[in-house]
Amino acid sequence: MLRLFIAVTLPEEALAACGRETRRVEEALGPLAKGVRFPRGEGLHFTLKFLGPTDEELVAPLKSALEQAAAQVAPFSLVLKGLQAFPNPRRPRVVFLATAEGAGPMKSLAAAVEEHVSPLGFPSEERAYTPHVTLARVKDFKAAQKIGTRIAELPAVEVARFEVRDVALMLSELSAGGSRYTALARLALGQRATQ
């Protein structure tokens, strides 16, 4: 079984910019940063759908479904700006970069992925899709409110601006050093799917 998910990955310059934003958050948190885990920078992405443990025989049908989903959405510009938290800033569990531009097309892409992948036996998401890039996970729930307040006080800055041109079928491999992600396929946006 392969642990798979569908994502929009970030280009190198956007990953570097996210790294700078992570350092800004760490500095702003000071000693509170001990209660926060920051994912490895090279793995930052927009998750469109988590598939979980998947039979290898489904990889080819998934690629075909993704090709059809990607064909429905033209390439678009995306701007990462501002920090937000799930479920809210008073009790943050996840701190993320929000989309100041490109949220509409990203939601359309997530809906197209859902439409084409669900018939393969993957349950549909119940919650509305919120485009975001996870920057940190709060581990110290006792300090969560202080962490949320400190993050909410940070001025919103434009972190990155880039073109979204494809969607990827990603393999997630767990290791002692954290998850490692590999793109098994990249499907271009706005291209007519082959029959």
N, C-alpha and C positions, 0 to 999 in steps of 0.2 A: 504494500500500500504506500502511496505517495501522499505527503501532506501538501496540499495545494491551495492557492488562493489566486484571485484575479486582481490586478493592480495597474495603476498608472505610476510609473517610476519617474524619478526626478533626474534631470541632466546634471553632469558634474558640477557646473557652476552654481546650480541651485542647491546641491548637497553641501557645497563649501559655504554658501550663505547661511544655510540652516545650522551648520556647525558654529558659525559666528553668533547666531541667535541663541544657540544652546549655551555658549559661554557667557553671553549677556545675562541669561536667566540664572545661571549658576552664580555669577557675581552678585546679582540682585538678591538672591536668596541667602547668600552668606552661609552661616552655620546651618540654616534650614535645608541646604542642599543635600545634607546627609540623609534626609528623609525622602529623597527623590531618586529614581533610577532613570538615567538617560539612555535610550536605545543607541546602538552603534550608528553613527552618522551615515555610513554607506548603505544602510538598509532602509532609510526613510522612504516612504512611498504613500500613495493614496490607496487604501484597500477598497476595492469595489465590491468584492464578494469573497468571503472565506469559505472554501469548499471542504477543508478538513481531510481526513484520511480517504484517499480516492484510489480505486483500482486502476492500475496502469493501462488497462484496456480502454478506459474512458478518456485518455489523453487526446487521441485523434478526434473523437466526436466533440470534445471540449474546444479544440482548436477550430473546428468547423463552426461551432456555435459562436465562438468569439469573433471569427471572421465576419459572420453575419451581423453581430451586434456592432462591431466597429464600423461597418459600412454605413450604419444609420446616422453616425455623428461625424461632422466635418472637423478637421483639426481646429483647435481654438487656443486663444491666449489665456494664461492663468497667472494670477498675482497672489502670492502668499503674503498676508499682512495681518498683524494682530494676533494676540494670544487669547485663547479661550479655554474653558475647562468643562469636562464631563464629570458628573452630571450638572454641576454648577460651581461658580467660584468659591462658594462658602464651604463646600465639601468636595473639593476636586479629587478625582481619582486619576484622571488623564488630563494632561496639559497639551494643547495642540495649536498648530498654526492654522488660522482660518484662511479662506479664500476671499479676497477683496474683489476679484474679477474671475470669471470662469466657473462660478458655482453652478449656473444654469446648465451649460453643456456637460459639466461633470455629473450632475444629477441625471441628465438625459442618457449619458453613457452607462451609468449604473443601472438605470431602468432597462436599457436595451440588453445589458448583460443578464439581468434577472430574467427577462422575457425569453432569451434564447438558451440559457443554461438550466433553468428550472425543469424543462421537459426531460432533462437527462437524469432526473431523480434527486436534484439538490433542492432542499426546502427553500421557499421564498422568505426573504427577510420580512419581519413584522414591523420593524421600526422604519420611519422615514430616513432616507440616506442623507447624512451630513458630510459634505466633502471636508476632509481634514488630514493633516499630517501630524501624527503623534510625536511630540517632542520630549515628553517626560511622563513617567508614571509615579504617582505618589505612593510611597511605601509606609510612611509614618502617618497613620490616620489621626493620631493625637495632634499632630502639628498641621494637619491639612488646612484648617481655616486660616492659620497664619501664612501658610504657603500660598493659598488662594488670594489672600489680601495683597501680599507682596507682588504677585504676578499681575493682579488687576491694576496695580499702581504703575506698572511699567508703561511708558508711552508706546503706542502702536507704531511700528516702523515697517516699511515695505522691505521684506526679506528677500524675495526673488520674483522674477517675472520671466516666463518662458512659454514656449509653444508645446501644447500636448498634441503629439502626432500619432501615438499608438497606444494600445492596451496590451498588457502582458499576462501570460499564464505563468505563475511563479511556483517554484518548488521551495518549500521551507524545510531546512534540515536543522534539527536541534543538536546543540553541542554544549559542552561545559562553558565555552566562551560566549554563549548566546546563539540566537538563530542565525543561520546563513541562508541567504536567498539567491536563487538562480532562476533566470528567465528561461523557461522551456520553449516559449514561442512569443513572438511579438507580432501583433496584427495591426496594420496601418489603418488609421481612421479615414473615413470618407471614400474608401476604395470599394468598388462593386465586388461583392462576394462571388467567388467562382461557384458554378452549379455542380 
